[in-house]
Amino acid sequence: MSSIPKVSIIMATYNRAHFIVETLQSIQNQTFEDWECLIIDDGGNDNTKEKIIPILQNDHRFRFVKRSDNYKKGLPGCRNYGLDLAKGDCVIFFDDDDIVHPQNLEISFFELTKGDVSFCRYIREVFRGDFNYNFDYSKDYDSFYIDKNDVEKILKNELPINSCAVLWKKECFKNNRFEEHLMYAEEWELYSRIISLGFVGISIEKCLFFGRKHLKSNTGEFYSNNPIRRESKKNAILLIIQNLERQKLLSDSLLRYFIQTSLSFKEYQLFDKIINNLEISKTSKIKWRLFYFVLPFRLILYRVYKKKSRN
């Protein structure tokens, strides 16, 4: 590895001694070797460091550091700290409980060298339990470009951009960082914001990352109705709408999507917060309030229609 690595891997960790060794070994198995891996400890109290000491001692591309108190506790703060420590011109965020395809960095870095693009997005699959190491090593895949015209598809999850499924040129983060008060959906907010600013990337139709599904993950906690994760999703939605308005990208279709989503966040009065913060006319606000009022009935009718059509 050169004194200045081409890629900086940023990994936040918190009490993952039972998973992290397998994750780090999958990073060691990369066919692309010019990287550093910054493991940012978020104040865990298990034996994570003791578990990985053999790896730290034998492979100096890994570096284990405690999160600085200048950054808020949590995943976003750890990642922002990692961005400030990173030496590489490209950065990627890996979680501490997943498995990385051996060709991940080789293929995604190669894509960044081919044209004037700022990020490479690839496919991420999920697994439960033990991982099957039967990798597909093919280099034949389709690709397409992503730009700000795709923000709507990204936000609606029609074009998912997961936290660990993108290699970025570090320039994307020069004026863009994770919102440290967010404890869920922080990458959804940041990545859509970056792309809305005009950064163009390439998406390749090849799976290069495997996310482990378990209840203790942030996503698992969100779908278990953890109030911290739910409130963070609400806050992320409000930040996204503010940014879309600034960039003149808030379409009626997107607004309709977020208003429909707000039905699931009634305890936070999300709909009222969305409408009250919009820079629209009183007439438009009345229109959207009417839409919100009749929306539950429309959804009931839609479900009845779908059920009948299946029969």
N, C-alpha and C positions, 0 to 999 in steps of 0.2 A: 504494500500500500504506500502511496505517496505521502509526504508530510502533510499535504492538504488533500483530504479525501474528496472524491467527486460527489459522494452522496452521504448525507447525514441522516441516520435513522434516529428518530426521537420516540422513546418509549417511556410513558409514565407507568409507575408501578405502585401498588398498594396491597400488601398482604396477599401476594400471589405465589408464595413459595411452592405450592403444589402444582403450579402450571408453568412458571416462567422458564425453568430449565429447558423444557421441550421447545418452547418458543425460541429461546436463544440458540439452541442447536439448529433449528431450521434456518436461522439467519446465518450461522456459520457455514451452512451447506449451500450458500449462494454461489452460483457459477460466476457472478460478477463480484470481485473481491475488493474493489477500491472504495471502501465505506468505513464510517465510524458509527458506533451505536451508543447513544447517550441514554442511559437508564436513569430516569429521574424519580427518586423515591419521594413519595408524598406523605412521609411520616408514618409508615407502617410499623407494626409492632410484632410481626412474626419473624421467622428466620430466613427471609428472602436473601439477604446479603450473604449469610453463611452458605446457603445452598449454591449460590453462583460464584463463590470465591474461586473455585478451580477454573472456571471459564475466564474470569477477570485476570487471573494470574497467567494463564496460558495464551490468551488472545487479547493483545493490547488495543485492538480496535474497539473493545468494549470499555465504557467508562461509567462508573456508578457514582452518582452525586445526589445529595439531599437537595430538595427544593429550597431555594432561597426564600427567606421571609419577605422579600420584596414582591413576591408573587402570591396570589391568593391560593389557599389550599384547594385542591381539586384538579381534575384532569386539564381544564383550560390553562390554569396557572402553570402547571408542570410543562405543558406543551409550549407555552410562551417562553418559559425559562430555557427550554431546549432550543428554541429558535434563536435565542440570544447567545447560546453557547456553540451553535452549529458552525462548522468550518466549511462544509460542502456548498457548492453552488446549487445543489438539488437537495431537497428534504422530503422525507416521507415519515408518516406517523404509523407505528405499529403498536398494537395492544399487547399486554403481557400474558395473554392466555390463548393466543391463536397460533396458527401454523402458516408459514410463508412458503410459497412455491419456490423451488430452487432457482428458477429462471426469472423470478420477480424483478430484481434490479437489472439484470442483463437486458431483458426485453424492454422494460419501461424506459430505461436510460437510453437505449438505442433509439426508441421512438422520439425522444426529445432532441436527438442530434440530427434527425432527418429533415426537419422543417422549422418554420418559425412558429413554434408552439411553446406554451408555458407550462403545460401539465400533461400527464398521460394517465388516463383513467382506464381501469381494467375491471374484469368481473371478479366478484367476491362471492364465494359460496359458504354455507354454514354446515357445521357438523355437531353431533352430540356424542359423548362418550369417547371411546378410543378412536384415534385418527387412522384412516387408511392411507398409507404412504405410496399408493400406486399413482404417481404423477403422470400427467400427459406432457411430454416433452416436445410436442409438435410446435413448429414456428409458423404454421399456416393459420392465419386468422384474418377476419374482416376488420375494417376500421372505418371510423368517420370522425368528423370534426365537431367540436362543441364550442359554442360561443354564447353571447348574452341572449340570443334568440331562443336558447334552450333552457333559460332559467325557469320558465313555467313548468316544463317537463321535469326538471330537477326537483322543484319544490313540491310537485304533486307525486313524486316518487315514480313517475313514469320512466325516468332516466336516473336511477339511484346513483348517488355519489357518496359512498360510505367513507368513514373516517380513515380507514386503512387501505383504501383501494385507489389511491392517487399518488403518483410521484410528481412533485412540484418543483419548478425552478424557484429558488429562494426569493427571487425578485417579487414574486406574488405576495410575499408577506412583509415587504418593506414598509408599507403603510397600512397593513391589515393584520390584526391579531385576534386571537380568540377572546371573546367576552368572558372575563373570569368569574362573573357572578352566575353564569349559566352552568348548571350541573347535568344538563341533558340537552341534546339537539344543538350543541355548540358548533359542531362541524357543519351541520345543515345550514345554520345561520351564516357562518364565515365563508364557506365554500360558495354558496349562492351569491354572497356579497362580492367576492373576488371576481367571479365570472360576470356578474352584472356590470363590473367596471370596464369590461372589454378584453380581459385576458382570454386567449383562445387556446384550446387544448385538443388532444386527440383521444379517442376512445377505441380500445381494442377489444375484440370479442374473444378474449381468452381468460380463463380463471387463473389468477396468480396469487390468491390469498384465500385462507379458509378460517372463518370466524367460529370460535367455539361458543355454542349456546348453553347457557346455564343461568339459574335464577339470580345469582349474585352479580351478574353483569349489569351495567347501567340500563341497557335495553330491557333485560329481564325484570329489573326493578320497576321500570316505567310501566310495563304491561301488567305488573302486579299492583299497579295503582299507588306506587310510592309517591307521597305528596311532594317531596323535594323535586323528583324527576318531572312530575306533572306541572308544577309551577314553573319549572325551567322551560318546558316546552311552550307554555303560555307566553313567557317573556321572550322566547326566541321568535315566536310568531309576530309579536308586536315590533320587534327590531327589524324583522324581515320586511314587514309592510312599510315601515318608515324608510328603509333603504330603497324599496321599489318605488315609492313615491318620489324620492330624490332623483332616482335614475329614470323616471318617467316610464317605468316598466310594469306598473300596477294595472293590469287589464281587468275588465269586468269578470272574466273567467277566473282569474286568480283570486279576486276579491270574493267571488261567490264560493270558491273552494275554502278559503279561510273562514268565511262566515259559517259555512256548513260544519267545518271542524270545530268552531266555537260552541256548537251544541254539546260537545263532550267536555266542555270546560266551564259549565255554568257556575260552578262554585267560585270562579274567579271573575265573573261578570266580563268574560272575554269579549263577547259581542259588543257590549257598550263601550269597552276600551277601544276596540277597533274603530267603531263609528265615530266616537268623540274625537279621536286623533286624526281622522281623515280630513284633508283639505278639500272638501267637496261642498256643494251647495246644500241648503236646507231641503230642497226638493229631492235631491239624490239621497240624503239621509233618510227621509221619509220612505222613499222607494225601498231602500235596503232594510229598514225596520219592518216594512210590510213583508218583504221576502223572508226575513227571519221568522216572523210570526207564523206564516203559513208553511214554512219549511218542514216541520215535523209531520204535518198532515200529508204533504207531498211524498215524504219518504215512506210513510205507511202505505200509501196507495201504490208506490213503486214496488215495495216488497210484495204486496198482494199480487200485483201484475206479474212479477217475476215468478212467483210460486205457481200461478195459474199457467203461465207459459211453459213451465217445466212439466206440468201434468198433461 
